[in-house]
Amino acid sequence: MQEHAPHIGNIGETPSRHQLAERMLHAFECGASNAFTIRAPAKSSTSEFLHMNLMPAAGERGFRTGHVSFDMAGSSPEALVCQCIAEMIGEQPPAGVVGLDSLREQFKKLISTGDRFLLCLGDVDELANRPEPQSFLYALRTLLEQNRQHIVVVFTGSDQEGLRSIFSDARAPFYKSSLFVDLP
């Protein structure tokens, strides 16, 4: 992954949300990045940005889109991502206990379509505080890296410590795998 951000705006310039969405999609399309992490204060409408700006613009450019929020207490992260993928490809989500094998199978189905996908993973910082997600996060990074020609991803989060523990620590599952942007 790229360590330097593509041009998202001039120093001191705050792009509109529409401009940010267009710039992120351009970076995806030209290969400058395949992952962004949007940092935003709590209650700053990142879901609104995803659903009103980024996902519709991505759809217009031929991406199939899906959104998962990890703030859903009691749901396993694997089940949430599997459900999202199933919805993106028009299938029923896996039944029963959903684990890493189910996640890998859903990714195979996703890739077999040959389409390009934008996967939005909201509130990813919530996973930093859960006891079980490390194997999930490492498996997810592997699947995203292996399939980067078909899948681009946007992570969102508001807890700076949680984001740092997932993306910035040298032992972190997504260490240096994503470019950070601030939500205008």
Secondary structure as the mmCIF struct_conf table of DSSP 4:
data_model
#
loop_
_struct_conf.conf_type_id
_struct_conf.id
_struct_conf.beg_label_comp_id
_struct_conf.beg_label_asym_id
_struct_conf.beg_label_seq_id
_struct_conf.end_label_comp_id
_struct_conf.end_label_asym_id
_struct_conf.end_label_seq_id
BEND BEND1 GLU A 3 HIS A 4
TURN_TY1_P TURN_TY1_P1 ILE A 11 GLY A 12
HELX_RH_AL_P HELX_RH_AL_P1 ARG A 17 CYS A 30
TURN_TY1_P TURN_TY1_P2 GLY A 31 GLY A 31
BEND BEND2 ALA A 32 ALA A 32
BEND BEND3 ASN A 34 ASN A 34
STRN STRN1 ALA A 35 ARG A 39
TURN_TY1_P TURN_TY1_P3 ALA A 42 LYS A 43
BEND BEND4 SER A 44 SER A 44
HELX_RH_AL_P HELX_RH_AL_P2 THR A 46 PHE A 49
HELX_RH_PI_P HELX_RH_PI_P1 LEU A 50 LEU A 54
HELX_RH_AL_P HELX_RH_AL_P3 MET A 55 GLU A 60
TURN_TY1_P TURN_TY1_P4 ARG A 61 GLY A 62
STRN STRN2 PHE A 63 SER A 69
TURN_TY1_P TURN_TY1_P5 PHE A 70 ASP A 71
TURN_TY1_P TURN_TY1_P6 ALA A 73 GLY A 74
BEND BEND5 SER A 75 SER A 75
HELX_RH_AL_P HELX_RH_AL_P4 PRO A 77 MET A 88
TURN_TY1_P TURN_TY1_P7 ILE A 89 GLY A 90
HELX_LH_PP_P HELX_LH_PP_P1 GLN A 92 ALA A 95
BEND BEND6 GLY A 96 GLY A 96
HELX_RH_AL_P HELX_RH_AL_P5 LEU A 100 SER A 112
TURN_TY1_P TURN_TY1_P8 THR A 113 THR A 113
STRN STRN3 ARG A 116 GLY A 122
TURN_TY1_P TURN_TY1_P9 ASP A 123 ASP A 123
HELX_RH_3T_P HELX_RH_3T_P1 VAL A 124 ASN A 129
BEND BEND7 ARG A 130 GLU A 132
HELX_RH_AL_P HELX_RH_AL_P6 PRO A 133 GLN A 146
TURN_TY1_P TURN_TY1_P10 ASN A 147 HIS A 150
STRN STRN4 ILE A 151 GLY A 157
BEND BEND8 SER A 158 SER A 158
HELX_RH_AL_P HELX_RH_AL_P7 GLN A 160 PHE A 167
TURN_TY1_P TURN_TY1_P11 SER A 168 SER A 168
BEND BEND9 ASP A 169 ASP A 169
TURN_TY1_P TURN_TY1_P12 ALA A 170 ARG A 171
BEND BEND10 ALA A 172 ALA A 172
TURN_TY1_P TURN_TY1_P13 PRO A 173 LYS A 176
BEND BEND11 SER A 178 SER A 178
STRN STRN5 LEU A 179 ASP A 182
#
